Every structure is written in structure tokens, then in C-alpha cells.
Amino acid sequence: MLTLQLIKEQRDRVINGLNKKHFNGAEEAINQVLAIDKQRRESQQQLDANLSEAKKMAAQIGGLMKQGQKDEAEAIKQKVSQMKETNKQLEEQMKKAEEDLTALLCTIPNIPYDEVPEGSCAEDNHVVKSNLRECHEGDTVGNWDVNPSLGIDNPLPHWELAKKYNLIDFDLGVKITGAGFPVYIGKGARLQRALINFFLDEARKAGYTEIMPPTVVNAASGYGTGQLPDKEGQMYHCEVDDFYLIPTAEVPVTNIYRDVILDEKDLPIKNCAYTECFRREAGSYGKDVRGLNRLHEFSKIEIVRIDKPEHSKESHKEMLEHVEGLLKKLELPYRILLLCGGDQSFTSSICYDFEVYSEAQKRWLEVSSVSNFDNYQANRLKCRYRNAETKKTELCHTLNGSALALPRIVAALLENNQTENGIRVPKALVPYMGCDMID
């Protein structure tokens, strides 16, 4: 969540940033934060004054008793007793103000960096890079008309290819669980495992430490990374135990550093994790959810960094280069989008999406989001580091990205590599698959 210091010192910048994110009632919310904080500080000041006065009165009582002035001492005792009741009320007011302030701050999103473009929806996102052609300033998704021609006659969509080569059984998944829970079979399962191992090996080569975290977390973990309060109802909730199935490995991996003070020399911390991910995808329907396009359970490799503020932008750049390198090795047509303010997530300061082209569906599929959250998550997590020079503790910056999510990568690989004799396996995956064709 946003820090009070930022809101108090840069009120106008915060309001402008929230407006760029199309957050309704930005000025009203910030003014309310400041009003509650003022009330809390006034109660604290009154309480401090009362405690100081009570201490002086206690000293007076002792002196009066020694002098035999019992009536005067009793009168002061009565005042101290009344003051205790007032202090109790002040403490309750402060506690309520703290709770109201935290609850309100949790409803206010992070503010975008200055370089984030204006815009209200996905059509306004900027295409900043592609392996199809040179990008120019001002290119947006809305005016992007470059689609590759892969020379495949009458390409089949991945769900038909999966059936033809017995790779994925969507109907069996419906029988076992429901729609959005596919069953991978034979070379389909092997392709999943090949991609997981390939992505993890590439992350390890890039200096990431592999983590194998739980896929079920408590409410404090969901709160720490901003998934809770769950404003869109996308998380699966185990109500009896009050646990949540993770929507991404970002949640458990980042929460390793909740309530932790790190040494500056240990930053940046670089972790990666393979997990299953679970999303309700409430409100999703139509052709965009067919096959692997949108699932309730899917595999994903996540990269997570904890860094100090002055280096986090460099970390973000390195993460973007890592994800781009994966797509190059998979030989997929891709483009990189800088998301506009209105299409950014609740918690991010800046986010780039990676999309790959689907030959059969004639559409772009998002396969990764790489975000810098500045200190927004760290403030919720109380994730700090000790400055080596000043010895003071400061909030870290947190970053994460998909490297990569499997379902749409698999869809694009199947569709873009289909031939009359089967599906070609990219060279980078051949050692993991043990074959160069799926037939």
C-alpha cells in the first residue's frame, strides 16, 4: 500500500497518479486518508500530554501526603483517575483510526511511474518491441496491424491438434473436475515437463535460486502481496481453514520476506519457482476461453526479485531481457507491451506484457507480465533492508514476472509449428523432449 509519507509529502502527485490509473474518487480518498491521519495524530498528542500531566500529578500526590495534606492529595487522585478514563477513550480512538486508515489504504492502488502512458484499456497499451518489425514511439495495440505469416495452410487450433495427436483431453478434465482443468497425456504431458525444466534451468543460469513453495497460503500472505482483499473474487478460498489456493508463485515466494529486515549486501535477491496456479476466472466466457486460452489450473514458472530502490529499475530491465530470451529460444513471434495506466494491475508501478502470436486463432496471447511494484508490496509486507551506510531500515522494492506461463505457450507452440507430418519441436526443447517431432 502507499506510504503515509508519500501521501503527505506528494499529495498532488499521488492524486494525479491515481487518476492516470483511472481510480474513481482519487482526491476524495486521499483527503480522507489525510483526515483520518490528522485525527489519529491529534489523539496521540492529547494522550502524550495527558500522560505527562499525570506523571507530574503523581509526584505532587507524594509530596502532599508527606505534608499531611490528604484532602488535597485525594483531589488530585480523583483528577488522575478521570484522566485515565479519558486516556482510555483516546487509545480506543487511536486504535479505530489506525484500523480505518489501514482499511482505506488497502482500497487505494499503487501509482504508476511517469513513463507509464495514458490510456484506459488494452487498446491503449504501447507496443515497444517485437521480433516482427521495428517499433516506433506511439505504436499502440489499437493501431498495430502486423501479424506474421507462417506459411501454414489451413492451420488447426491447438485444441484440435491436441485431440489429433492425443496430447490433451479437455473432456476428461471436465469429468474429473470441471471446465478449465485439462488432462495432459503422453507427449502432451512430456511437453509440459520439458517446458517446466527448460524454464527452471534458464532461470538458474541467470542466477535465480529455485524455491519450491506451498501452493496454499494463509490470509496474511494474500494480504502481503495485494491479492487480498480479493476485489474481483478470483481466488479459490478454503473456508474451513481460511486458506487460499495461490493464483501465482509470486504470493508464497514474496512472502518469504514478510516481516524481515535484509542486509543491503544481500540485495538483489533473485528467486524462481514452479507451481500450479489456480484462478476462478469469474466472468470469463466465449471464444477467448476455449482450449488452453484461459484455465482454472495451470503451470507457471515465476521469477521474483527483492531489491533496493536505486537498483530496482535495472532489475526490471534484466527481468525483461530474461523473458525475451526465452521467447527467442522457443522461436515464437512475440511483441512486448508497456501497459497504459488504465490497464495496469492494482499493485504495479509499471508493467510490461509479453504476447505471442497464435497462427490458427489469428490473435495475440499474453504469456507473461513483468512488474515493478516499487515499495507498495513491501510496505504491506514490512519487507525492509538495513542501509549499510546509515544503518537505518528502508522499504525494499519488489518485482516479479512470469518466465513463463505454460498454457498459451503450449497453444502457440502447437499451432505455429504444425506440419503435415506432425508438430515440430523447437531446438531448445529437443533435449528435454527427447524428440524433434510430435506425431
N, C-alpha and C positions, 0 to 999 in steps of 0.2 A: 504494500500500500504506500501511497505517497507519504513522505515525512512531513510532520508539522512544520519543521524548519523551512522546508521548501515552500510550503503553502504560505507561511507568514512572510518570508523574505521575498518571494517572487509570485505574489498573488495573481497579477495580471498575466504573467507567462503561463501559469498553471491553467487559468481560465481559457486563454487562447488555445492552449494545447488540447484541453478537453473539447473545445468547440471543433478543433480540427478532427478529433475522433468522433464527432457527431454525438457527443454525450449530452442528452437533454438536461436542461436545468443546471448547467455548469456553474454559473455565477451564484445561483441560489444555494447550491450545495456547498461551495467554498465559503460563502458568507456564513452559512450555518455551522461549518467546521470552526471558523474563527470565533463565532459567538459562543459555542459550547466551550471552546478552549479558554475564552475570556472568563466565563463563569467558573470554570474549574480553577483557574489561577487566582481569581478573587476569593474563592472559598479557601484555597490553600494559604493565601496571605492572611486572611482573617483567623484561620486556625493557628498559624505560626504566631500571630500577635497575641492570641488568647493564651497559648501555651507559655509564651514569655511572661505575660502578665501573671499567670497562675504561679509560675516559679517565684516571682517577686513576692506574691501574696503568701506563699508557703513560708518564705523567710521571715515575713512580718509576723506571722502567727507564732512562730517560735519565740521571737523577741517579746511579743506582748504577753505570752504565757509566763515567761521568766519575770516580767514586771508585775505579774498578778492581775493584769487587765484581761480577765477571762471573757467579759462581755464583748469587748472589742474584738478579741480573738475569735469568738464564736460567730460574730457578724461577718468577719472576713471568711471564715469557713463556709458560711452559707453562700457567699458570693462565688467561692471556688466551686462549690457543689453545683450551683446554677450554671457556671461556666462549663463544667464538664458535660452537662446536658446539651448546651449549645455546641460544644466541640463534637459531640456525638452526631448531632444533626449535620454539622459541616462535613464530617467524614463521610456520612451517607450521601450528601450532595456531591462530594468529590468522586465517590465510587460510581454513582449513577452517571455523572458527567463523563468519566473515563469510559464506561461501558457504552454510552451513547456515542461518544466520539469514535471509538473503535468500530462500532457497528456502522456508523456513517462512512468512515474512511474505506471500509470494505466494499461499499457500493460504488466507489469512485474509481474509474480505471486509471491506468498509467497514462502519462502524457507522452506523445511521440516526439522524437528528435526533430530538429529544424529541417533536416534533409528529407524527411518523410513528405511526400507530395500530398497536396489537397485532393479530395475525392470522397465520394460517398459509397461506392460499391466496387465490385471486382472489375468492372469495365474500365475503371479509372486507374487501375494498377499500371505501373510503368514497366515495360519490357526493357531491361537494362543489359541483357546479354543473351546470346543464342549461338548455337553451333550451325545455324542455318544461314544467317547473314549478319552483317554488321548492324548494330542497333544505334539509334540516334536519339538525342535528347527530345523528350516529348512523346516518344513512342508509347502508346498505351494499348492495353488489351483490346479496347474498343476499336482501335484503328489498325490492329495487327492483322494482316491478311496473308501471312507467309505460312503455308503448310507444306510439308515435304511431300515429294512424290517418290515413293519407294519402289515403284515398278512392279507391284504385286497385282495380278489380275484377279478381280473379284475376291478380295481378301475376306476371310471369315473372322467374325468377332471371337474374342478369346473364349467365351462360354461354349461356342460351337467347336472350337479347336480342342477345348478341354474334354468335351464329350467324344469327339472323333478319335483322340489318342488316349482316352481313358486316364486323364490326369487329375480331374477334379469332379466330384459328384455333388452337385448342389442339391438334388432331391434327397439324397441320403442325409445331408446335413439338416434339411427340414424335418425329416423323420426323427432324427436323434434329438434335435434341439428346436430348430425353427429357422426361418429365413435369415440369411446373413451369417450362417455358421457352416461354411463349406467343409467337405471332407476331401483331403488330398490323398491321391492314390498313386502307387508305383513311381514313375518318373516325375509325376507332379509333386509328390512328397519329397523326392530327391532334389528337385529344383528348389523347393523351399529351403531345405537344409543346405544346399550349395550356396544359395544367396546369403543365408544367415552366416555361414562360416566365412564366406568371402568378405562380407561387410565387417565382421569382427576382426578378421586378420588385417584388413586395410586400416581399421581404427588402431589396432595395436602397433602397426608400423608407424602410424602418425603420432605415437606417444600417448595414446589413451590407455588407462588401466581398466580392465574389464571387471564389471560388477555383475553379480547375479542376485538381484534383489527380490523381495516378495512381490507378488502381483496383487496383493490385498493390503490396503493401508487403513490406518485409523483416521478419524476426522481431523486431528491436528495436522497430519501430513497433507491432507487435501486443502486445508486452510492455508498452510505454509506456502504452497506454490500457486494458490489462487483459484484452484478448481472449486473450492467451497468458499462461500455459499454457492451452490450449484444453480446458477441463474437460469440455465436452459434445460435442466433436468436430463443431462446426457450421461451421468454416471450411474452405474449399477450399484445399488445400496443393499448390503446385507443387514437388514433392520434389527434382527435379534442381537447381533454383536456390535452393531454400529460400525461396520467396516465397509470399505468401498473397493470395488474392482478398479484397477488403475486404467485410465484412458491412454497413458503413455508412461514409459520408464522415467521420464522427467520427474514424476512425483516422488517415487521412493528414492531415486538417486540424489536429487537435490536435497531431500530431507535428511540425508546423512549428515548434513552440515547445519541442521536446525539447532539453535542454542549453542553454537560452537564459536570459539574465538580462535582463528587460524593465525599462524605466523606468516608475516609478509613474504619471507623467503620461500615458503611452500607454494606460492601462487605463481602462475595459474594452476589450479587443479584440473586435470583432464580425465574424465571417466566416460566409459561407454557401457551399454547394457543391451542385451537381447531379452525381450519379454513378449509375452502375449499381451495384447491391449484390448480393452473392452469399452465399447461406446454404444449407447442406446440408439443414437442417430434418430431421435424423435423428430417427426415431421418430414423425414426423407421419403421420397416416393418417385415413381416414374422411371424413365429410361436410364437416368443417371445412377440408379442404384442396382442396375442389372449386373449379374455375374460378380466380378471382384471389385466393381467400382466403388461400392460402399458396403462395408461389413460391420457386424456387431463384434466379432472377434477376429483379430488379425495379428500377424507377427511384425515386429519392428525393432530395428536397432537404433538406439538413441545415443547421441553424444552430448555431454553436459560439461560445462566449464564454470568454475568459480574463480573470479579474478578481481584484481584491484581496479578502481575506477579508471586510472590513467592508461591502462593497458587493455581494457575490455573491447574497445573498437578494433584493435589489432587482432584480438582473439576471435572476434566475429568474422573478420576478413579471412582468417585462417580456416575457420569452420566452413565458410562458403566455398573456399578453394577445395577443401576436402570432399565435400558433397559433389561439386562439379567434376572432380577427378573420378569419382565412382561412376557417374553417368557416362563420362568419356570412355572408361574401360568397358562398360556394358554396351557401347556403340549405339546409344539411343539418341534420337533427335530431341533436344531439350531447349528450354528457354528459362531465364531467371527473371522473376518479377520483384520489384520493390513495391510493397503494398502501400496503398494510399491510407490516409488517416482513418477513413470510414470503414476500411476492410481489415484493419488490424485487430488482433486479439485483445482481450480485456487487459492483459498483464504486460504486453510488449511495448518497448520504446521504439523499436524498429524491427521489421521482419521482411525477409526475402523468401519467396516461394520458388521451388523448382518444379517445373512441369515437363512431362514427356509426351510425345505425340503418339496417339493411338491410330494406326493406319486404317483399321477396319471401321472404327467408330467415327473417324474424321473429327477428332476432338483432342484437346489437351487435358492431361490428367495430372493433378497435383500429387507429387510423391515425397515432398519434403518442405518443411518450414523451418527456417533457421533464424532464431530470435535473440536479441539482446534485451534483457529486462531492466537494465540499469540497476538501481538498488531497490526496485519495487518489491520483488520477491524477498530479497534479503532483509528488508525491513519487517516483513511478516514473519520470516524465519528466525529473526535475530541472528543472522549469519554475519559475523564480523571478522576482521583481521586486525592484528596489532601492528601499527606503523613502526617500522624498525627505527626511524629517526626520532619521532615524537613520543613513542611508547604509548600513544593513545589508541583506542579502538575505533575503527571506522567500519561502516557498512560495506560489504563486498558487492560486486556486480555478479549476476548470474546470467548464463547463456545456455541455450540448448538447441538441438536440431535433429531431425530425422536423417539417419545415414545408413540405411534408408528404410522406408515403409514398404513392405513386400507386395501387397495385393496389386496395386496399379503398375508396379514394376513388372510383375509377372504378366499382367494383361498386355502391357506394351511389348515385352519380350516375345510373347507368343504371337501376337498379331503382326509385329514388324519383321519377324524372322521366319514366317511361314513360307514353305516352298512346296513344290509338287511332291517331293519325296519325304517331307516331314518338316520339323521346326529346327532351324539352325541354332546351335548353342554358341553364344559369344565366346571368343577365345579365352577371355579372363575366367570364364566359368567351367571350361572343359576339364581342368584338373580336379575340380570339385564334383562335377557331374559324372566323370568317368566316361563320357561320350561326347561327340560333337554334333549329334543329331538326336532329336526326339521323334521316334517314328512308331 
